[in-house]
Amino acid sequence: MRILHHLPLSPFARKVRLVLAEKRLPFELKLERTWERRPEYLAMNPAGTVPTLVEENGLVVPHSNAICEYLDEAYPDISLIGRTLAERAEIRAVTAWFDERFATEVSRNLLYEKVMKPAAKRGAPDPSRIRDGYAALRAHLGHIGFLAERRKYLAGANLSLADFAAAAHLSALDFIGDIDWSVNPAAREWYARIKSRPAFRPLLNDRVSGFTPPPHYADLDF
Amino acid sequence: MRILHHLPLSPFARKVRLVLAEKRLPFELKLERTWERRPEYLAMNPAGTVPTLVEENGLVVPHSNAICEYLDEAYPDISLIGRTLAERAEIRAVTAWFDERFATEVSRNLLYEKVMKPAAKRGAPDPSRIRDGYAALRAHLGHIGFLAERRKYLAGANLSLADFAAAAHLSALDFIGDIDWSVNPAAREWYARIKSRPAFRPLLNDRVSGFTPPPHYADLDF
């Protein structure tokens, strides 16, 4: 069986879970406590991050971007990286926006401080980072709403990896109750559409010790 | 003419310059002072980072990963992302190591603090970051040497995007005199090979106001 090494609230692992589910590729999740830095795991993924994909034939693919590009090449029937060169460029650029910019400005400040740091016993959350994270989240929801008002999906007319990259971050933040959806109705409407996809369901059933998601987390008509 | 918007010491722009030159695709460089946040530039690249590629047909591709993937798809004769799925996965994972890990631990602490911060008038370099940057650089040179002792190139038997990603960071650091090549002979030998390629020559002729590269910077037998 295909294995995905993950942490339940890792946005990068969530992005790959969404891609695998959308492509209807069965897989088994394995929890990897990255802060333990297990030698067996580091041998597969020297960066020690999640996710890492292990195919049934033994192929090991570390890093969420390498995994998503691999999956689109190996299983092209349901493509999530577009058809034309222009579509593909736009999807990759918007995906990178969420994987880098959103990740650094929002997820690093909120998810890392509130979830990873305590789990890895690396001290108390830093209030100034959390404040920065909330401010950036508001701005990013505005940007998502801006895109969603102009396009059906975040990188164009079709559902793509960019939507899953954004939704992966948002779903993890929503799980810890950090999103005020009233801030931007267009962003909320786009997220409701992505969240209603069958591929999303397993994420909504996640349970993480120490956290109770808000009532709207798994509600499709939130 | 194809245009690449860049900063001379941006490792991400340097990576794309190496890819364009290796593929023998002519282009013109345009300097973009990203800290000025020109509205015309932000319209092409909302993240406001360099590089951004503008093709002769008007196609705009922001973000170095989106550009490199685009170039390999649009001009596949000289491919830099491998042939088999396994090769491609490894090349993308090693490239991501340098674009993310090396960038955060080394280039962010040295190039940003010493070059970008003064240029953007964002205050004095932070000595603790510079110290962290040098320590991380030593460790990363060790890792590069480790790879170079086991493989001809960093991601396998063939020259790839991973070599250019690594060499782009190292070349910018070498320009500001931050690399002690005696630390790791295997890393040095690999870098000498990459540096000798014709694609590298334009980088060695770069001039940046306020910086005089060390004598070995443009020396192929350094």
Interface residues (C-beta under 8 A of the other chain):
Chain A: N45 P46 A47 L59 V61 P62 H63 N65 A66 I67 E69 Y70 E73 A74 L85 A86 R88 A89 R92 A93 A96 W97 E100 R101 H143
Chain B: N45 P46 A47 L59 V61 P62 H63 N65 A66 I67 E69 Y70 E73 A74 L85 A86 R88 A89 R92 A93 A96 W97 E100 R101 H143
